[in-house]
């Protein structure tokens, strides 16, 4: 074999090796997602219920990106902007609406050990001028430890986008692959239920505000390009 042929074979093997290594590197990088909160939608809902000067809702930590299996909870801030109204967050009637339309119970995160997901959750009171900060999750996130018989939030993310990855339905697997290739996004929401009362009447409802209001907090999950996970990416 001539020297030129040897060089061509070596170059070909080198290119194949580099390509294989590069592809393995890409596959080893975490699949990163971004969760966007539709703040304008919440503002419009509050305005329609004449509560824009009573309640403010925001979420912390959404400026960063997450591996596709996270986050397991969301940090919510609920501000009571009124001067004479008590706001109760009715956790037992709040729900996560997943992207496929299914509804899951909201679980308020607690430092205590969780042994039962079905227990009653006491409503949180927000007095005038104060802000409530809580970490909330979905019941679909929790997994039972068969040894300790306790639940931990380790199963999936609150967005639960991985549920269609290995679906028996071809159309659902196809839509998940479209999500991975950034051809579509997934939407989910946190539906909050509030009970409002005049502070001098306690839980008895007054006439100035609706006794109960529901606010849907919509989110969009989008897959980020693999280059976003590189440590030298300035956009991280």
Secondary structure, DSSP 8 states (H G I E B T S, - for coil): --HHHHHHHHHHHHHHHHHHHHHHHHHHS--EEEEEE-HHHHHHHHHHTT-TTTEEEEEESTTS-EETT--S-EEEEEEE--SSEEEEE-GGG-EEE-TTS-EEEEEE--SS-B--TTS----EEE-TT-EEEEEEEEGGGEEEETTTTEEEE-SS-SS-GGGGTT-SSHHHHHHHHHHHTTS--EEEEEEEEEEEEETTTTTS--SSS-SEEEEEEEEEEEE--GGGGSTT-TT-
